[in-house]
């Protein structure tokens, strides 16, 4: 993924503009404990943090760590011989796959706030929220880019005379193919907003009882239909150019295996390794000047595809004419 180009933090920041953070600002004298504590309890109203955790669950590690890259589908399976014989020890759980050294990367953003614009008592918290949302959006884009780089998209046309009148059948086929490849069906499905709209248009345009039922299924009902733990729709956008916005996920459907209670070496398709510092995933620094204040939020993370086995990627063409 091409990283979003931000203005460099050369010391002469423009007010109100988010800049790539300068490491020189990360000093103990500028560290803000109250604002760092604020990040711990903060909940994202735009739901980007929740979507990121759905796609790439957090695994807490040190700044340098070792993890297992899964080599075979057997790593997803459970043991059937966990009964201990008298006088012997329990069977030892060992994770297959090659050991890989990794590290988390220091990421951060800085914004300069002119004191003439600092209205209200919570202006610092509001700017911290702005940076947190931006950092989460960056991470979500990285997670999707990692999935795209590790999968081969299967093209599907939904709707139209030459297209499919049953999008859910394509998804069920992809889930079954994933099970054959890895030994377990994916447990999560992510729809791009565009793909979800195409699915809706296909079923809305059919006047059969089955199509109408499919059109009215909730995400929870659809998850039960596919035998997966959860389904999400990603409609978040980012500023792709100075004058245009782009969807993080367009007409795509992804199916993958992930859980939010994993440990470092436990098998999954994708993980977001995070290094907490003093109990927080983020740290906030405040650099005061006579007429302005620079606020920086930093974190350590690395998004890794730990196994590409069974990951599915459908690229949808709209054949509905809607």
NORTA-V728293 format. One record per backbone hydrogen bond with DSSP energy under -0.5 kcal/mol. CO is the residue of the C=O (numbers start at 0). NH is the residue of the N-H. Records with the same first field share a line. If there is no record, write none. Layout:
# NORTA-V728293
CO: NH / NH
This chain:
# NORTA-V728293
0: 2
3: 5
6: 19
7: 9
10: 12
13: 16 / 111
16: 111
17: 6
18: 109
21: 24
22: 25
24: 26
26: 29 / 30
27: 30
29: 285
30: 32
31: 35
32: 36
33: 37
34: 38
35: 39
36: 40
37: 41
43: 46
46: 50
47: 51
48: 52
49: 53
50: 54
51: 55
56: 271
58: 273
62: 103
64: 101
66: 68 / 99
67: 69
68: 97
71: 74
72: 75
73: 76
84: 87
91: 93
93: 95
97: 68
99: 66
101: 64
104: 106 / 300
106: 298
107: 20
108: 296
109: 18
110: 294
111: 15 / 113
112: 292
113: 116
114: 117
116: 118
119: 122
121: 125
122: 126
123: 127
124: 128
125: 129
126: 130
127: 131
128: 132
129: 133
130: 134
131: 135
132: 136
133: 137
134: 138
135: 139
136: 140
137: 141
138: 142
139: 143
140: 144
141: 145
142: 146
143: 147
144: 148
145: 149
146: 149 / 150
147: 150
150: 152
152: 154
153: 314
155: 157 / 316
156: 158 / 163
157: 318
159: 162
163: 158
165: 168 / 169
166: 170
167: 171
168: 172
169: 173
170: 174
171: 175
172: 176
173: 177
174: 178
175: 179
176: 180
177: 181
178: 182
186: 228 / 229
187: 255
188: 231
189: 253
190: 233
191: 195
192: 196
193: 197
194: 198
195: 199
196: 200
197: 201
198: 202
199: 203
200: 204
202: 205
207: 211
208: 212
209: 213
210: 214
211: 215
212: 215
213: 216
217: 221
218: 222
219: 223
220: 224
221: 225
222: 226 / 227
229: 188
231: 190
232: 234
233: 192
235: 247
237: 239 / 245
243: 239 / 240
245: 237
248: 192
249: 193 / 194 / 251
250: 315
251: 191
252: 313
253: 189
254: 311
255: 186 / 187 / 257
256: 268 / 269
258: 261
262: 265
268: 305 / 306
270: 272 / 303
271: 58
272: 301
273: 60 / 275
276: 279
279: 276
282: 297
283: 31
284: 295
285: 287
286: 293
290: 114
291: 288
292: 112 / 294
293: 286
294: 110
295: 284
296: 108
297: 282
298: 106
299: 274
300: 104
301: 272 / 303
303: 270 / 305
305: 69
307: 310
311: 254
312: 153
313: 252 / 315
314: 155
316: 157 / 318
